Amino acid sequence: MNDTQSLPELPDQLSVNPRSPHYNEEVLEHEIGIKFNGKERFDVEEYCISEGWVKIPAHKALDRRGQPLMKTAKGVVEAFYR
């Protein structure tokens, strides 16, 4: 089991994209789980707990830079360490 006392506090908004201003490498070194509307999601790219949204890839669609297009889903967001 992980010792949650030594883990950094989870931020309100976090992104796995290094180009995002909400990217936090220190937090992402640990395995993070996201529950969205009561179900665990494994495809979340970015979340915001206070505003209640997650960004997930929109299937195989890519933007002009070759990055996956993101769609925003609103609901209840919970972040936790696994």
Biopython code that builds the backbone (N, CA, C, O; Angstrom):
import numpy as np
from Bio.PDB.StructureBuilder import StructureBuilder

atoms = [
    (1, "MET", "N", (0.827, -1.186, 0.000)),
    (1, "MET", "CA", (0.000, 0.000, 0.000)),
    (1, "MET", "C", (0.877, 1.258, 0.000)),
    (1, "MET", "O", (1.992, 1.252, 0.522)),
    (2, "ASN", "N", (0.363, 2.312, -0.584)),
    (2, "ASN", "CA", (1.083, 3.581, -0.620)),
    (2, "ASN", "C", (0.891, 4.320, 0.695)),
    (2, "ASN", "O", (-0.177, 4.246, 1.303)),
    (3, "ASP", "N", (1.907, 5.021, 1.129)),
    (3, "ASP", "CA", (1.818, 5.873, 2.308)),
    (3, "ASP", "C", (1.308, 7.230, 1.847)),
    (3, "ASP", "O", (2.061, 8.002, 1.253)),
    (4, "THR", "N", (0.038, 7.533, 2.112)),
    (4, "THR", "CA", (-0.557, 8.765, 1.607)),
    (4, "THR", "C", (-0.004, 10.009, 2.302)),
    (4, "THR", "O", (-0.220, 11.120, 1.819)),
    (5, "GLN", "N", (0.698, 9.849, 3.415)),
    (5, "GLN", "CA", (1.268, 11.003, 4.100)),
    (5, "GLN", "C", (2.421, 11.600, 3.306)),
    (5, "GLN", "O", (2.655, 12.806, 3.384)),
    (6, "SER", "N", (3.145, 10.789, 2.546)),
    (6, "SER", "CA", (4.297, 11.278, 1.801)),
    (6, "SER", "C", (3.945, 11.735, 0.395)),
    (6, "SER", "O", (4.807, 12.262, -0.309)),
    (7, "LEU", "N", (2.692, 11.546, -0.036)),
    (7, "LEU", "CA", (2.273, 11.941, -1.377)),
    (7, "LEU", "C", (1.891, 13.417, -1.393)),
    (7, "LEU", "O", (1.328, 13.922, -0.422)),
    (8, "PRO", "N", (2.198, 14.122, -2.507)),
    (8, "PRO", "CA", (1.784, 15.522, -2.592)),
    (8, "PRO", "C", (0.265, 15.634, -2.707)),
    (8, "PRO", "O", (-0.399, 14.713, -3.183)),
    (9, "GLU", "N", (-0.268, 16.751, -2.276)),
    (9, "GLU", "CA", (-1.711, 16.967, -2.337)),
    (9, "GLU", "C", (-2.151, 17.083, -3.797)),
    (9, "GLU", "O", (-1.478, 17.720, -4.607)),
    (10, "LEU", "N", (-3.276, 16.467, -4.122)),
    (10, "LEU", "CA", (-3.790, 16.533, -5.489)),
    (10, "LEU", "C", (-4.329, 17.939, -5.767)),
    (10, "LEU", "O", (-5.093, 18.477, -4.966)),
    (11, "PRO", "N", (-3.936, 18.535, -6.895)),
    (11, "PRO", "CA", (-4.414, 19.881, -7.216)),
    (11, "PRO", "C", (-5.868, 19.862, -7.688)),
    (11, "PRO", "O", (-6.398, 18.810, -8.046)),
    (12, "ASP", "N", (-6.504, 21.024, -7.684)),
    (12, "ASP", "CA", (-7.876, 21.157, -8.157)),
    (12, "ASP", "C", (-7.959, 20.886, -9.660)),
    (12, "ASP", "O", (-8.932, 20.304, -10.138)),
    (13, "GLN", "N", (-6.938, 21.311, -10.397)),
    (13, "GLN", "CA", (-6.911, 21.093, -11.850)),
    (13, "GLN", "C", (-5.562, 20.501, -12.221)),
    (13, "GLN", "O", (-4.522, 20.992, -11.782)),
    (14, "LEU", "N", (-5.578, 19.435, -13.038)),
    (14, "LEU", "CA", (-4.359, 18.738, -13.406)),
    (14, "LEU", "C", (-4.473, 18.236, -14.831)),
    (14, "LEU", "O", (-5.538, 17.793, -15.261)),
    (15, "SER", "N", (-3.356, 18.310, -15.572)),
    (15, "SER", "CA", (-3.295, 17.834, -16.949)),
    (15, "SER", "C", (-2.095, 16.919, -17.112)),
    (15, "SER", "O", (-1.065, 17.117, -16.467)),
    (16, "VAL", "N", (-2.226, 15.911, -17.980)),
    (16, "VAL", "CA", (-1.100, 15.023, -18.279)),
    (16, "VAL", "C", (-0.287, 15.526, -19.460)),
    (16, "VAL", "O", (0.751, 14.947, -19.781)),
    (17, "ASN", "N", (-0.736, 16.595, -20.114)),
    (17, "ASN", "CA", (-0.036, 17.170, -21.255)),
    (17, "ASN", "C", (1.054, 18.129, -20.763)),
    (17, "ASN", "O", (0.745, 19.112, -20.090)),
    (18, "PRO", "N", (2.340, 17.854, -21.091)),
    (18, "PRO", "CA", (3.421, 18.732, -20.607)),
    (18, "PRO", "C", (3.335, 20.166, -21.117)),
    (18, "PRO", "O", (3.957, 21.049, -20.526)),
    (19, "ARG", "N", (2.603, 20.433, -22.170)),
    (19, "ARG", "CA", (2.464, 21.796, -22.697)),
    (19, "ARG", "C", (1.413, 22.612, -21.959)),
    (19, "ARG", "O", (1.301, 23.819, -22.174)),
    (20, "SER", "N", (0.639, 21.960, -21.088)),
    (20, "SER", "CA", (-0.423, 22.644, -20.367)),
    (20, "SER", "C", (0.135, 23.392, -19.156)),
    (20, "SER", "O", (1.094, 22.928, -18.540)),
    (21, "PRO", "N", (-0.448, 24.540, -18.806)),
    (21, "PRO", "CA", (-0.011, 25.234, -17.581)),
    (21, "PRO", "C", (-0.415, 24.479, -16.311)),
    (21, "PRO", "O", (0.070, 24.802, -15.226)),
    (22, "HIS", "N", (-1.285, 23.490, -16.427)),
    (22, "HIS", "CA", (-1.744, 22.718, -15.269)),
    (22, "HIS", "C", (-1.019, 21.387, -15.139)),
    (22, "HIS", "O", (-1.448, 20.519, -14.379)),
    (23, "TYR", "N", (0.064, 21.220, -15.866)),
    (23, "TYR", "CA", (0.881, 20.017, -15.794)),
    (23, "TYR", "C", (1.729, 20.077, -14.531)),
    (23, "TYR", "O", (2.355, 21.101, -14.256)),
    (24, "ASN", "N", (1.758, 18.984, -13.752)),
    (24, "ASN", "CA", (2.533, 18.943, -12.517)),
    (24, "ASN", "C", (3.248, 17.594, -12.458)),
    (24, "ASN", "O", (2.648, 16.578, -12.103)),
    (25, "GLU", "N", (4.522, 17.595, -12.804)),
    (25, "GLU", "CA", (5.287, 16.351, -12.879)),
    (25, "GLU", "C", (5.411, 15.660, -11.521)),
    (25, "GLU", "O", (5.397, 14.431, -11.451)),
    (26, "GLU", "N", (5.529, 16.426, -10.461)),
    (26, "GLU", "CA", (5.684, 15.855, -9.121)),
    (26, "GLU", "C", (4.467, 15.004, -8.745)),
    (26, "GLU", "O", (4.618, 13.930, -8.163)),
    (27, "VAL", "N", (3.274, 15.476, -9.072)),
    (27, "VAL", "CA", (2.052, 14.734, -8.765)),
    (27, "VAL", "C", (1.904, 13.540, -9.703)),
    (27, "VAL", "O", (1.475, 12.468, -9.277)),
    (28, "LEU", "N", (2.255, 13.716, -10.972)),
    (28, "LEU", "CA", (2.067, 12.661, -11.967)),
    (28, "LEU", "C", (3.073, 11.517, -11.841)),
    (28, "LEU", "O", (2.930, 10.502, -12.522)),
    (29, "GLU", "N", (4.086, 11.657, -10.986)),
    (29, "GLU", "CA", (5.006, 10.549, -10.740)),
    (29, "GLU", "C", (4.291, 9.388, -10.040)),
    (29, "GLU", "O", (4.751, 8.248, -10.095)),
    (30, "HIS", "N", (3.176, 9.682, -9.389)),
    (30, "HIS", "CA", (2.394, 8.682, -8.674)),
    (30, "HIS", "C", (1.174, 8.315, -9.517)),
    (30, "HIS", "O", (0.736, 9.098, -10.360)),
    (31, "GLU", "N", (0.637, 7.135, -9.287)),
    (31, "GLU", "CA", (-0.533, 6.689, -10.047)),
    (31, "GLU", "C", (-1.785, 7.364, -9.492)),
    (31, "GLU", "O", (-2.071, 7.279, -8.298)),
    (32, "ILE", "N", (-2.525, 8.033, -10.373)),
    (32, "ILE", "CA", (-3.715, 8.784, -9.993)),
    (32, "ILE", "C", (-4.931, 8.152, -10.641)),
    (32, "ILE", "O", (-4.884, 7.746, -11.802)),
    (33, "GLY", "N", (-6.015, 8.069, -9.896)),
    (33, "GLY", "CA", (-7.279, 7.574, -10.424)),
    (33, "GLY", "C", (-8.284, 8.703, -10.482)),
    (33, "GLY", "O", (-8.241, 9.624, -9.667)),
    (34, "ILE", "N", (-9.197, 8.632, -11.453)),
    (34, "ILE", "CA", (-10.239, 9.642, -11.607)),
    (34, "ILE", "C", (-11.588, 8.933, -11.638)),
    (34, "ILE", "O", (-11.804, 8.015, -12.429)),
    (35, "LYS", "N", (-12.486, 9.372, -10.771)),
    (35, "LYS", "CA", (-13.868, 8.909, -10.824)),
    (35, "LYS", "C", (-14.695, 10.046, -11.398)),
    (35, "LYS", "O", (-14.641, 11.176, -10.914)),
    (36, "PHE", "N", (-15.457, 9.733, -12.430)),
    (36, "PHE", "CA", (-16.314, 10.728, -13.071)),
    (36, "PHE", "C", (-17.746, 10.209, -13.013)),
    (36, "PHE", "O", (-18.059, 9.164, -13.583)),
    (37, "ASN", "N", (-18.600, 10.936, -12.330)),
    (37, "ASN", "CA", (-19.995, 10.533, -12.105)),
    (37, "ASN", "C", (-20.091, 9.132, -11.505)),
    (37, "ASN", "O", (-20.961, 8.347, -11.881)),
    (38, "GLY", "N", (-19.195, 8.824, -10.572)),
    (38, "GLY", "CA", (-19.246, 7.566, -9.852)),
    (38, "GLY", "C", (-18.548, 6.392, -10.512)),
    (38, "GLY", "O", (-18.452, 5.325, -9.906)),
    (39, "LYS", "N", (-18.052, 6.556, -11.750)),
    (39, "LYS", "CA", (-17.358, 5.476, -12.452)),
    (39, "LYS", "C", (-15.912, 5.876, -12.699)),
    (39, "LYS", "O", (-15.621, 7.022, -13.040)),
    (40, "GLU", "N", (-15.008, 4.918, -12.522)),
    (40, "GLU", "CA", (-13.597, 5.202, -12.745)),
    (40, "GLU", "C", (-13.314, 5.284, -14.243)),
    (40, "GLU", "O", (-13.729, 4.418, -15.012)),
    (41, "ARG", "N", (-12.596, 6.349, -14.649)),
    (41, "ARG", "CA", (-12.233, 6.558, -16.054)),
    (41, "ARG", "C", (-10.726, 6.425, -16.183)),
    (41, "ARG", "O", (-9.975, 6.847, -15.304)),
    (42, "PHE", "N", (-10.293, 5.836, -17.287)),
    (42, "PHE", "CA", (-8.873, 5.623, -17.521)),
    (42, "PHE", "C", (-8.351, 6.455, -18.697)),
    (42, "PHE", "O", (-7.166, 6.379, -19.021)),
    (43, "ASP", "N", (-9.214, 7.246, -19.338)),
    (43, "ASP", "CA", (-8.824, 8.014, -20.520)),
    (43, "ASP", "C", (-8.848, 9.525, -20.297)),
    (43, "ASP", "O", (-8.885, 10.282, -21.267)),
    (44, "VAL", "N", (-8.829, 9.976, -19.056)),
    (44, "VAL", "CA", (-8.907, 11.404, -18.738)),
    (44, "VAL", "C", (-7.554, 12.072, -18.992)),
    (44, "VAL", "O", (-6.531, 11.623, -18.475)),
    (45, "GLU", "N", (-7.553, 13.136, -19.782)),
    (45, "GLU", "CA", (-6.341, 13.900, -20.074)),
    (45, "GLU", "C", (-6.171, 15.091, -19.121)),
    (45, "GLU", "O", (-5.048, 15.473, -18.790)),
    (46, "GLU", "N", (-7.285, 15.667, -18.688)),
    (46, "GLU", "CA", (-7.250, 16.829, -17.793)),
    (46, "GLU", "C", (-8.540, 16.837, -16.987)),
    (46, "GLU", "O", (-9.582, 16.390, -17.467)),
    (47, "TYR", "N", (-8.467, 17.348, -15.756)),
    (47, "TYR", "CA", (-9.670, 17.446, -14.936)),
    (47, "TYR", "C", (-9.651, 18.729, -14.129)),
    (47, "TYR", "O", (-8.602, 19.336, -13.917)),
    (48, "CYS", "N", (-10.838, 19.129, -13.681)),
    (48, "CYS", "CA", (-10.990, 20.235, -12.741)),
    (48, "CYS", "C", (-12.100, 19.838, -11.778)),
    (48, "CYS", "O", (-13.252, 19.673, -12.178)),
    (49, "ILE", "N", (-11.743, 19.687, -10.502)),
    (49, "ILE", "CA", (-12.696, 19.227, -9.504)),
    (49, "ILE", "C", (-13.718, 20.324, -9.180)),
    (49, "ILE", "O", (-14.916, 20.044, -9.127)),
    (50, "SER", "N", (-13.270, 21.559, -8.964)),
    (50, "SER", "CA", (-14.170, 22.627, -8.533)),
    (50, "SER", "C", (-15.187, 23.001, -9.615)),
    (50, "SER", "O", (-16.328, 23.337, -9.299)),
    (51, "GLU", "N", (-14.783, 22.945, -10.889)),
    (51, "GLU", "CA", (-15.703, 23.291, -11.974)),
    (51, "GLU", "C", (-16.469, 22.064, -12.474)),
    (51, "GLU", "O", (-17.455, 22.214, -13.196)),
    (52, "GLY", "N", (-16.038, 20.861, -12.106)),
    (52, "GLY", "CA", (-16.759, 19.649, -12.435)),
    (52, "GLY", "C", (-16.687, 19.236, -13.896)),
    (52, "GLY", "O", (-17.721, 18.988, -14.517)),
    (53, "TRP", "N", (-15.473, 19.158, -14.459)),
    (53, "TRP", "CA", (-15.327, 18.690, -15.841)),
    (53, "TRP", "C", (-14.062, 17.868, -16.016)),
    (53, "TRP", "O", (-13.111, 17.974, -15.241)),
    (54, "VAL", "N", (-14.080, 17.043, -17.058)),
    (54, "VAL", "CA", (-12.910, 16.287, -17.481)),
    (54, "VAL", "C", (-12.777, 16.445, -18.985)),
    (54, "VAL", "O", (-13.767, 16.647, -19.688)),
    (55, "LYS", "N", (-11.543, 16.351, -19.475)),
    (55, "LYS", "CA", (-11.297, 16.365, -20.921)),
    (55, "LYS", "C", (-10.835, 14.970, -21.314)),
    (55, "LYS", "O", (-9.905, 14.414, -20.731)),
    (56, "ILE", "N", (-11.512, 14.418, -22.321)),
    (56, "ILE", "CA", (-11.197, 13.078, -22.805)),
    (56, "ILE", "C", (-11.012, 13.131, -24.319)),
    (56, "ILE", "O", (-11.607, 13.983, -24.979)),
    (57, "PRO", "N", (-10.192, 12.230, -24.884)),
    (57, "PRO", "CA", (-9.977, 12.234, -26.337)),
    (57, "PRO", "C", (-11.270, 11.913, -27.089)),
    (57, "PRO", "O", (-12.074, 11.091, -26.649)),
    (58, "ALA", "N", (-11.452, 12.574, -28.224)),
    (58, "ALA", "CA", (-12.628, 12.358, -29.072)),
    (58, "ALA", "C", (-12.280, 11.322, -30.136)),
    (58, "ALA", "O", (-12.016, 11.667, -31.288)),
    (59, "HIS", "N", (-12.282, 10.062, -29.745)),
    (59, "HIS", "CA", (-12.014, 8.922, -30.623)),
    (59, "HIS", "C", (-10.686, 9.073, -31.363)),
    (59, "HIS", "O", (-9.663, 9.343, -30.733)),
    (60, "LYS", "N", (-10.683, 8.906, -32.670)),
    (60, "LYS", "CA", (-9.435, 8.935, -33.434)),
    (60, "LYS", "C", (-9.162, 10.286, -34.079)),
    (60, "LYS", "O", (-8.182, 10.424, -34.811)),
    (61, "ALA", "N", (-9.997, 11.284, -33.830)),
    (61, "ALA", "CA", (-9.850, 12.588, -34.453)),
    (61, "ALA", "C", (-8.599, 13.297, -33.937)),
    (61, "ALA", "O", (-8.309, 13.278, -32.740)),
    (62, "LEU", "N", (-7.859, 13.927, -34.865)),
    (62, "LEU", "CA", (-6.638, 14.664, -34.519)),
    (62, "LEU", "C", (-6.763, 16.104, -34.969)),
    (62, "LEU", "O", (-7.455, 16.396, -35.944)),
    (63, "ASP", "N", (-6.091, 17.015, -34.256)),
    (63, "ASP", "CA", (-6.053, 18.406, -34.695)),
    (63, "ASP", "C", (-4.938, 18.577, -35.725)),
    (63, "ASP", "O", (-4.292, 17.600, -36.103)),
    (64, "ARG", "N", (-4.711, 19.789, -36.174)),
    (64, "ARG", "CA", (-3.727, 20.015, -37.239)),
    (64, "ARG", "C", (-2.288, 19.795, -36.784)),
    (64, "ARG", "O", (-1.392, 19.698, -37.622)),
    (65, "ARG", "N", (-2.047, 19.714, -35.488)),
    (65, "ARG", "CA", (-0.700, 19.432, -34.961)),
    (65, "ARG", "C", (-0.502, 17.942, -34.660)),
    (65, "ARG", "O", (0.555, 17.539, -34.174)),
    (66, "GLY", "N", (-1.520, 17.129, -34.950)),
    (66, "GLY", "CA", (-1.420, 15.700, -34.713)),
    (66, "GLY", "C", (-1.787, 15.274, -33.302)),
    (66, "GLY", "O", (-1.618, 14.109, -32.941)),
    (67, "GLN", "N", (-2.289, 16.208, -32.499)),
    (67, "GLN", "CA", (-2.723, 15.898, -31.136)),
    (67, "GLN", "C", (-4.189, 15.469, -31.162)),
    (67, "GLN", "O", (-4.955, 15.960, -31.992)),
    (68, "PRO", "N", (-4.592, 14.568, -30.273)),
    (68, "PRO", "CA", (-6.005, 14.151, -30.256)),
    (68, "PRO", "C", (-6.925, 15.308, -29.882)),
    (68, "PRO", "O", (-6.598, 16.118, -29.016)),
    (69, "LEU", "N", (-8.084, 15.377, -30.546)),
    (69, "LEU", "CA", (-9.084, 16.374, -30.185)),
    (69, "LEU", "C", (-9.693, 15.981, -28.853)),
    (69, "LEU", "O", (-9.950, 14.803, -28.605)),
    (70, "MET", "N", (-9.921, 16.955, -28.002)),
    (70, "MET", "CA", (-10.474, 16.709, -26.681)),
    (70, "MET", "C", (-11.918, 17.181, -26.631)),
    (70, "MET", "O", (-12.275, 18.212, -27.200)),
    (71, "LYS", "N", (-12.737, 16.405, -25.940)),
    (71, "LYS", "CA", (-14.089, 16.865, -25.663)),
    (71, "LYS", "C", (-14.227, 16.985, -24.155)),
    (71, "LYS", "O", (-13.619, 16.224, -23.402)),
    (72, "THR", "N", (-15.025, 17.938, -23.726)),
    (72, "THR", "CA", (-15.211, 18.212, -22.305)),
    (72, "THR", "C", (-16.536, 17.616, -21.851)),
    (72, "THR", "O", (-17.579, 17.840, -22.465)),
    (73, "ALA", "N", (-16.477, 16.858, -20.771)),
    (73, "ALA", "CA", (-17.683, 16.283, -20.170)),
    (73, "ALA", "C", (-17.839, 16.867, -18.776)),
    (73, "ALA", "O", (-16.869, 16.963, -18.024)),
    (74, "LYS", "N", (-19.067, 17.259, -18.432)),
    (74, "LYS", "CA", (-19.328, 17.857, -17.124)),
    (74, "LYS", "C", (-20.029, 16.871, -16.212)),
    (74, "LYS", "O", (-20.875, 16.086, -16.641)),
    (75, "GLY", "N", (-19.657, 16.929, -14.943)),
    (75, "GLY", "CA", (-20.251, 16.051, -13.938)),
    (75, "GLY", "C", (-19.460, 16.123, -12.646)),
    (75, "GLY", "O", (-18.713, 17.075, -12.418)),
    (76, "VAL", "N", (-19.624, 15.119, -11.803)),
    (76, "VAL", "CA", (-18.939, 15.062, -10.512)),
    (76, "VAL", "C", (-17.580, 14.393, -10.711)),
    (76, "VAL", "O", (-17.502, 13.265, -11.198)),
    (77, "VAL", "N", (-16.497, 15.102, -10.325)),
    (77, "VAL", "CA", (-15.127, 14.610, -10.522)),
    (77, "VAL", "C", (-14.487, 14.354, -9.171)),
    (77, "VAL", "O", (-14.538, 15.197, -8.276)),
    (78, "GLU", "N", (-13.877, 13.166, -9.030)),
    (78, "GLU", "CA", (-13.124, 12.829, -7.817)),
    (78, "GLU", "C", (-11.757, 12.325, -8.249)),
    (78, "GLU", "O", (-11.666, 11.463, -9.123)),
    (79, "ALA", "N", (-10.699, 12.845, -7.654)),
    (79, "ALA", "CA", (-9.342, 12.408, -7.947)),
    (79, "ALA", "C", (-8.774, 11.738, -6.694)),
    (79, "ALA", "O", (-9.030, 12.177, -5.573)),
    (80, "PHE", "N", (-7.990, 10.659, -6.904)),
    (80, "PHE", "CA", (-7.426, 9.946, -5.771)),
    (80, "PHE", "C", (-6.145, 9.248, -6.205)),
    (80, "PHE", "O", (-5.920, 9.015, -7.392)),
    (81, "TYR", "N", (-5.309, 8.919, -5.223)),
    (81, "TYR", "CA", (-4.108, 8.119, -5.478)),
    (81, "TYR", "C", (-4.497, 6.649, -5.398)),
    (81, "TYR", "O", (-5.276, 6.243, -4.535)),
    (82, "ARG", "N", (-3.943, 5.862, -6.310)),
    (82, "ARG", "CA", (-4.211, 4.413, -6.272)),
    (82, "ARG", "C", (-3.234, 3.732, -5.368)),
    (82, "ARG", "O", (-3.293, 2.514, -5.202)),
]
sb = StructureBuilder()
sb.init_structure("model")
sb.init_model(0)
sb.init_chain("A")
sb.init_seg("    ")
for serial, (resi, resn, name, xyz) in enumerate(atoms, 1):
    if name == "N":
        sb.init_residue(resn, " ", resi, " ")
    sb.init_atom(name, np.array(xyz, "f"), 0.0, 1.0, " ", f" {name:<3s}", serial, name[0])
structure = sb.get_structure()
